[in-house]
Amino acid sequence: MGDAVTVAAIPDIRAYRDPFGACLADERQELDNAGFAATVRAVSGVFAAAGLGAGDVVAIALPNRVEFVTSLFAAWRLGAAVTPVDPASTGAREQIADASATLIVLDDMAAAKLCGIALPVVSLDAVSAPARPGPPAPASSISDMPALLIYPGDETGRPTGVVLDHANVGAAAQRICGWYAMDSATRSLLVRPLVEVDTIMVSVVAPLLSGGSAVIVDALDEDGARVVIERATPTYLSADPGTYRRLVTGPVYRSMATDLRYAISCGSAMPDELILEFERLYCVPMVEAYGTAECTAYCTANPVYGLRKPGTVGLPLPDVDVGVVDARGGLLPSGVAGEVVVRGPNVMRGYLGRPRESAHRLRGGWFHSGETGMFDQDGYLMLPDR
């Protein structure tokens, strides 16, 4: 869709190009491109009526379902940022307060866990079947406005919001699309929680940007998930080692093997024996990747078509610089361990309301990850502490 297009424009562009093409599905519903765009416009009207506007923040506390994604794009249409919330998290209330959310979208389960929050509430019913009056006009010139406020786990226990703007999200999505050769035939199987930035980027934004589609399941061991998978025949999935272990030890979704092209491993290290067993059962390559919320999901990945090295997290993505530095910030050669640093259009604007911490982590033109790594002789990144 081009570098100049922000991800907020994806629904309208898809509807214009291919109104009846598949777009988004879960165990409850399916949306084609026209239906997706119409729902996003309608939900943006619901949000606007509730007081959300450009520069505001909406907290989304929904499980994996279509309404999470339509709410995400509806907020972006208005120029608002989204902070995805896990209502079961002990820091959920602190996150919502730190993000200065204008309103919150939640279902009954989240409402029970977050009762008493002094915010306007938009219910699941309101975004599931929104009224369709004339929607507000989309915001313009939003590339430098915040798109996501992500709150990764913090060892200090303080809520620390990672600010990702529309330029970050667009740049990261374009690089993910290119690296994994996504196209209009791409169909992602979304199995990880949508509160995680890599799920949003790799399993939703990138495939929709490429013209492909996304299928959402809440849990792979549910009967409904099997039906959705067999109907959708995904071409890839991105998951953590725990999910892949269930896929090789539990029921094998043979229908996945029909069109599956590759599988992406993220999060903790993937054991070599698990990679081999998954590849044996599903007959597709498993590719490991690495990234952080501050890098808008991935900054390195093993190639799908090329040399894959188990035990590494691959090569830097295009136009993303990844280095390993010593305590003084000097770049180190391959084979020498140091701190992993990253720079590129995917790197965050900073931490919300934390200028000193932002300056420290973004010093010298690099994002300092705090993780130990080293490159091998072929330029593949290894993370020995994973």
N, C-alpha and C positions, 0 to 999 in steps of 0.2 A: 504493500500500500504506500510505500515511499517514506523517506525520512521526515518529510514535512508534515505528515499526518500524525496527529496525536491519537493515542489509543481511545480517547473519548469518542472519536468519530467512527470507530469500528462498526457499531450497529447500523448506522445509516448507510455507510458504504457497502456493507454486505447486503442490505436490503435492496439497494439500488442495482447492484451487480447481479444478484441471483436470489430473488425474493423467495423462491420456494426451496432453496437449498437447505440441507440439514445444518443446524447450528448448535443446539444445546438440548440435552436430555437428562433426566434422572428417572428414578423408579416410578414417578408420578405423572410426568408430562414430557412432551417433546415440543420444541419450538423450532420452526424454520426461521430463515433470516428475517422475513417480513414480520413474523410474530415476535421475534426477539427485539427488533427495533421498536415495534409498537409498544411492547411491554415496557421497555426501557423509557420510552417517552412518557408513558402513563405513570410509571413509578416516579419519574422526575417531577411530574405534576403533584403527586402525593407529597413528595419531600418539600417542594416549594411551598405548598399550602401549609405545611407544618413549620415553616420558617427557615428552611435550609437554603443557603445561597452561596455564591462564589466566595471562596476563602474560608468557609465554615468546615466543620468536621462532623461526619456521621459515624457513629459506632454501629457496626453490624455484628450482632450476636446470634447468628443462625447456624444450624448444622449444615452439612454438605447437602445442598439442594439448589435447584435452578434459581430460586428467589435470592440466594446470596449473590449470584452473579448478576442478575438483572438489577439488584439494588446497587451493586458496585458500579456498574456502568451508568446508572441513573444519577448517582452522586457526581460522577466524573462529568456527565453532560452539563450539570449545573456549575461546574468549576469548584466543587467541594472535594475535600479529601475524605478518605475512608480509613478508619482504624478497625481492623478485624479483631473481635473479642471472643475469647473462650470463656463463657460464663462460669465454667467450673474452676477456672484458675483462681488461686488465692489472691492474685494481684489484679483481678478484673476491674474492681471498683476504682482502684488507684490509677489504672490505665485510663479509664474513661474520664476521670477527673483531670489527669495530667494532659490529656489530649484536648481538653476544653471542648468536648463534644457538644454540638448543638441539639442533637436528638439521637435516639437509639432505635434500631430495628431489632425486634426479638420475637421469639415464639414463646409458648406457654412455659416450657422448661426453663428457658433463660429468664423469663419474668419471675419465676419462683426463686431463682438463685440470686437475682439482682433486685429484689423487691426493695422499694424505698428510695431508689435512685431518683433524684430530683431533675428529671429531664423529660421533655416531650417524648412520647413513645409512639412509634409506628409499628403496628402489629404485623405478624406474618400474614394474616388475612388481608390486610390492606395492600400488601405488595404481591399477594398471590392472585388477587382478582381486582386490580386497581380500576377505579373509574377512569374513563378515557375522555376527559375534556380536552380543549386545546392545550397542549403541553407548553411550558415556558420555552423560550428560545434558548438554544445551547450557548454556553459561555464561550467567549472568543479569547484568543491570545492567552492560553493557559499553560503553555509548555514549561514555564518556570514556576508554576503554582504547585503546591503539594498535591500529590495524588494518593499516597499511602503514608500512614503513620504506623510503623511496625514496632511492636514491643517484644523483642526476643528475651529469652531468659537472662537474668542479670545476677551475678553472684552476690551483689550488694543488697539485692532485694528491693532496690529503688526502681520505680517505673522509668525506663529510658526509651523515649520514642525516637526511632530512626525515621528521618524525613526523606522521602523519595518523591521527587517531582515528576511531572508528566514527561519531561525530557529523559529522566532516568528510566522510567517504565518503558517508554517507546524504544529507547536505544537498547535496553536489555532484551526486550521482546524480539527486535529485529535480529539481534545476534543469535538468540536461541533458535529462531526460525532458520537462519542460514546454516548454523552448525549441524542441526539435525535434519536438514533438507526437507523442511515441512512445506506442504503444498495443499491444494484444495482436496486432495484425497486423504489428508492426515486426519486421524480420529484419536483423540486422547482419551484414556481411561483415567479419570480422576478418583483416586482412592485415599489420598492424604488429606488431613484437615485443611479446609479453606482459610483458616486463620493464619496459615504459614505462607510467607511471601513466595517461597519456591513453588508451592502449589498454585497460587494465583498466577504466577508468571509462566511456569513451564506447562501447566496443565489447562490453563484457561486463556490467558492473554495471547501467548505465542500461537497456539493453534488457530484461534479466531482471527488473529492478524494475518495468518498465512492463507486464509480462506477455508481452513479445515473446520472441524467440529469437536465438541467435547461432550463426554458422557460422564455423569457424576454418580458415584455410588457412596453410600454412607459406611458400609462395612462389607468386605468381600465374602463373609460367611453367611450373609442373609440370602434367602431364596430369591428375593426381588433383585438382588445384585446379579445373580446368575442369569435371570431373564434379560436384564438390561444388557449385559455383556454379550450374550448370544445374539441379541438383536442388533447390537451396534457394531460388532466385530472391530474392536479398536486396533489401531496400527502401532500404538506405543502406550506405555504407562511409566510413570515416575513414582517410585516408592522407596521406603526405607528397608533395611535388612529384615526387620520383623515381618513386614508384609510379604516379602519374597520367601521367607521361611514358611509362612502359612501356605503359600502357593505351591511349594514343592513337597510339603508334608501332608497337606489336606487334599481336598478334591481338586483335580487338575482341570482347569477351564480349557478343555481341548478346543473349543470354538475360537479362543483367542489366537491359537496358532495359525488359523486360516489366513489372517491378514497382518498379524503382528510382525513388525519390522525390527524392533529393538526395545529394550527396557533400560531405564535410567535408574541408577542407584544414587541416593543422596543421603545426607545425614551422617550417621556413624559409619565406620569402615565396614565394607562388605567382605566377609570371609571368602577366601579363594574357593573352598569346597562348595559354598552356596552358589557362587557364580557358575561353577561348572555344572552343578546339578540343575539349576534353572535353565541354562543353555541346552542341556541334554534333553530336558522335558519339553521345552518350548521351541527349540531350534532357531533361536534368535540371539544376537549378541547382547550382552549386558555391559553397559558403559557407565563407569563411575564418574561423578562430577563433584565439584567443590564450589562453595560460595557462602556468603553470609548475607544477612538482611541488609547490611551497609552497602553491599555490592548488587542489590536488587536481584537476588538469587545467585546465579552461577557466574563465576569468573574463569574457571577452568573446567575442562571436560575431556574425557577420552573420545576419540572420533568413532563414529558408527562405521564409516567406510575408511579403513586405514589401520595402522598399528594400534591395537589396544593393549594396555599394560595393566593387568590386575595388580592391585597393591599401590597403584598411583591414582591420582585424581585428574590425570590428563594434561592437556596443553592449554595455554591461555586462549580465550575466545578472541575472534578478530577485533582489532582496535582496542583491546584491553591489555594493558601492561601489567604483568605480575612479576615481582622480584622477590629476592630473599636478601635481607640486609643484616649487618652486624649492629652492635649496640650504638654505634655512632651514625648509623644510617647509610653506611657504604654498601653498595651492591656486592654480593658474594658470588663466586663462581659455582658451577655445578659440583655436586658432591660435598658441599659445605653447608651445614645447617645454620639457620638464622630465623629471623622473623619474616613471615610472609607479608608483603605489601602489595597494594593494588592501586592502579590509577586508570581512569577511563570514563566514558560518558555514563556508565552504569553506577558510578560511585555516588553515594548519598550526598545531600546538601549539608547534613550535619545532624546533631541530636537536638530534639525539640527543647528549647529553653535552657540549653547547657553549652554556652559558648566556649567555656574553658575546656571542657571535655572534647568538644568538637575540634577545637584547634589542636589539642594534643593528638587525637587520633588521625587528623588530616594534615599533620605537619610535613613540611618538605615536599608538598605536592603529591603525597601518597596517602592512601588509607592504610594505617598500621593495624593489622588484624589481631596482633597479640599471639598468633599461633606460630608454632615452630614448623618449618618445612625446609626442603632442599630439592633442587632439580637433579635429575639424573643426566647422563651424557647426551640423551636425546631431547632434553628440554621438558620432560614430563615431571610434574610436581608430585613429591611424596610428602606425606604428613606423618612423621613417625609417632606422634603422640595420639593419633586416632586409634 
